[in-house]
Amino acid sequence: MAEFVLVAGAWLGARAWDEVVPELRAAGHRAHPLTLSGLAERQGVPAGQQTHVQDIVDEIEREDLRDVVLVGHSYSGIPVGQAAERIGDRLARVVFVDSNVPTDGGSFVSAWPSGRAMVEASIAEHGGFWPPLTAADYEGQGLTAEQIARIVDKSTPHPGATLTEPAVLTRPLGELPATYVKCLLDGDEPGDTVAGLLTSEHWRLVRMDTGHWPMFSQPRELARILLDAAGA
């Protein structure tokens, strides 16, 4: 039995996984969707990037989880990648869902040169938070109007410090057993950093014909990929 720990990307909390969790549990596994500090029902809790890393590690250690399949979507790939290193032999596999990945000393915005100034300016203008996207921003991502409405409804401002603070890695990320899920409506190929990691014998690539939020657009298909990763 695998223990799935599920961490959504920017603006979202545990409820982003509402349609994925039942599929994992029906297959006989346990699922632990996690809300990071400062988001969703945890709004108001101060958070930097290392806070988010510790949120993940604390959940795994508090529940004494073993055979952990640690899943990070979008922004959350950065704290998830760091947490995966820190939980040692509790980790079975890490799954990056169309996500950023951490680089030692790098941040979310430093890995996004074309958007860095925009994000930093938006954080400064909104009291230290990155405001959620609007419904129009989700067009072209394989989502129905109802799915877009659900994402927008679940979104809360994202703590800006988590996006600008540097990651800390103690070993090469390519040494971890990992699956990278590339969502094709958000770009045909992974970025250069991920492409380099995929040359590792420990990493594998899976493609989904959907957009950047597959837990909403194709939850059953995503669950099947996660279950396959647990058996990898």
N, C-alpha and C positions, 0 to 999 in steps of 0.2 A: 504494500500500500504506500503510495506516494503522498507526501504532504505538499500541496501546492500553496505557495504564498504569492499572492497576486497584487501588484502595485501599479496603479494607473498613472498616466502622464499628467502634465500640467493641468491645473484647475479642477481635477477630478479626485474623488475619493473611492471608498470601497464599493459603493453602489454601481460604479461603472461596470462591475463584473457580474451583475445580477443574473444575466442570461447565460453566463459561462459556468458559474459555480454549480448549478444543478446538474449539468452534463458531467462534470468531473466527479461529483458525488454519486451520481447514478452508476458510474463505472467502478465504484468501490473505493474511491480515494477520498481524502479529506482536503478541503479547500479553505484557505484563510485570506479573504480579501482584506486589504489593509488600507486605512486612511492615514496619510502622512500628516505630521504636525502642520498646523496653519491652514488646512484645507477642509472643505465640506463640514462635517460635524465637529471638526477640531479647529475651526476658525478661531483666531485670537491667541492661539498657542505660538509663541515666538519660534522661528525656525530659520536655520541656515542649512547649508547642504549637509554638513556632518550630523545635524539633528536628524535629517531624513535617513541617513545611513544607520544611525543608532536606533531609530524607530524600527527599522527592519530587523536588525540584529536582536533587539530587545524582544520583539514578538517571537522570534524563533527560539530564543533561549528561555523566555518565560514559559512558553508552551512545551519546552523540551522536545522540539520537533527534530526528527531524523528523516533521512531520505527526502530531503527538501528539494522540490523543483521550484526555483525562485524565478518569478516572471516579472519583467519590467517593461512597461510600455512607454514609448516616446521619451520625455524628459527623465522618467524614473529609471531608465536604463543606467543613468549615471550613479545614483545611490545604490541601485541593485547590484551593479558590477562591483562596487566597493564592498558591499555587505557580503557578496558571494565569497570574496576572499577571506572575510573575517569569521565566517562560521565554520571553516575547516571541514572536517569529515562529516558534518551534518548535511553538506551539499551533495545532491545527486546530479543536478544539472541546473544551469541558468539559461533562461529563455529571454531573448531580447526581441520584443514585438515592435518592429518598425521604429527602433529606438536609437537614441544617442547612446554611446558607450563612453565610459570614463577613460581619460588619459591622465597620467600623473602630472599634476600641476595645471591641468586644463579645466575649464568650466563649460557649462552649457552654452554660454554666449560666445566663448572663444572658439568653439567648434562650429560656429555659425557666422562666419565673417560678414556675409552680406546682410545679416539681420541684427548684428550685434548693436549697432548704434540705435536702431529702431527700438529694440527691446529695452536697452538701458534708458533711453529717453522716456519710454512708456512707463517704466518702473518709477523714474524720478517724478513724472507728472501725476502718478497715482499713489503717492504716499508710501512708496516702497513695495508696491505690489504690481504684478503683471495682470492687467484686466483680462477676463475671459474673451474668447472669440464671440462674434455675433453669428446668427444663423446663416447669413450669407457666406461666411468664411468656410462653411462646411460643404458648399456646393462642389460637385465633381468628385466626391469621395465615396460614392457608392452607397449613400445613406438616403433613406426615405425621409419625407418631411416629418413624420412622427419620430423617427430615430434622431433627427437633428434637434427636434424640440426637447427630447429627453436629455440629450447631451447638454444643451444650453441650460435646461432646468437644473441639472446636477452640478453645474460649474460654479466655482467661487474664485475670487482673486488669488493669484499664486504668489507666495512670499518671494520677493525679489532676490534676497540674499542667496537662496538656494540655486539661483541661476547664474550668479556671478562669482561665487566662491569656488576655489580650485578643488579638484578631486585629489585623493591621496591613495596611491596604489603601492603595495609592498612586493608585488610579483607581476610578471607579464600576464596580461589578461588572456592571452592565447593559451595559457596552460590550463585554464578552467574548461571543464566539459560544457559546451555551449551550443545552443541552437539560435540562429538569427532568422527571424520571420520578416521577409521583405514584402510589403504591401504595394502592389504594382501601380495602383492609381496615384500613389504618392511619389513615383519615380521608378524607372525600370531596374536600376541597379543600386546596391548599397554604396555609401560613400567610401572614400579612399581608406579611412581608418578601419572600417568594418571589412572592406575587401582584403586588406592586409591580414586581419585576424582570421579570415576564412581560409587562409593558406595553412593554418594550423590543423594538424590531424585531429585535434580535439573539438573543432568547430564544424557545424554543418549549416547549410542554407536551405530554407524552405520559402517558397513564394506563395502569396495569396493574391487572387485576382479581385482585390477590393482596395478600399482606401485606408487612411491612416488610423481609423478607429474600428478595427475589426471586431472588438468585443460588442459593438453595437450593430455593425453592418452584417457580420457573418459569425455570430457567437458559436453556433454548433461546429462550424468548420474550424474555428480557432480552438475550440475545446478538443477536437480530434487531433489537431497538431500538438497541443500540449500533452495529450495522452500518449501520443507517439514519442514525444521527447522524453517522457518519463520512462519509457521502455528502451530508450536508446543506449 
